[in-house]
């Protein structure tokens, strides 16, 4: 009886832990997505455009999905050349 209770309690704790880890991952992804969205808006300003490209690169691999989601954005950049 005590072993069954212990196993059930352990299973519940493991499920809660997995759910919390998943929620934290979603929160990080949302945060990166929000950062990318804000940087894309700043990219339209000629004064901040070059700096924004560096900031996007600095976000690294976690930002790639958010960047790809915005690749179909057809707004014209102030500087049409990227170094």
N, C-alpha and C positions, 0 to 999 in steps of 0.2 A: 504494500500500500504506500509506504513512504517513498519507495523507488519510483512508483508511478507519479506521485505528486512532484517529486524532484525533476523527473524527466519532462513533465508537462510544464513546470515553471521554467525550466531551462529552454524549452522550445519556444515559449512565449517571449522570453527575454531575447532570444536569437532573432525572432521575427521582428520585434520592436527595434532592435539594433539595426537590422537590415533596412527597415523602413526609414529610420532616421538617416542612415547613410545615403539612401536614395533621395530623400528630401534635400539633403545637403548638396548632392550633386546637381539636382535641378536648380537649386538656389545659385550655385556657382555658374552654371550655364546661363541662367537668366542674367546674372550680373555681367558676364562677358558679352552677352547679346546686347544689353543696355549700353555697355561701354562702346561697342562697335557702332551701334546706332548713333550715339552722340558724336563719335569721331567722324562718321560719314557726313553728318550735318556740318561739322566744322570744316570739312574738306571743301565745302562750297565757297568758303571765304578765302580769297587770294592771300591774305596775310597769314593764315594758319595752315594752309594746304600742305606745304612741305613738311611742317612739323607733325601733322596728322599722319602722313604716310609712315614716318618713323615710329609714331606711337602705335599704329596698327601692327607694324612688324614686331614691336616690343611685346605685344600681347601674346605672341607665339602661337603654337599649335592649337591651344584651346579655343582660339578665336576663329580658326578656319571655317567651321560650320556657319558661324554668324556672318562672316565675310562673304561666303558663297551664297547665302540667302539673299544678299543685297547686290549681287553681281548684275542683275537685270535692271538696276537703277540707271535710267538713261539721261539723268540730268547732266548738263555740260559743266565740266570743271573749268575754273578760271585759267589754269595752266594746263595745256593739252599734252605736255611732255613730262614724263616721269624719269628721274635719274636712277 
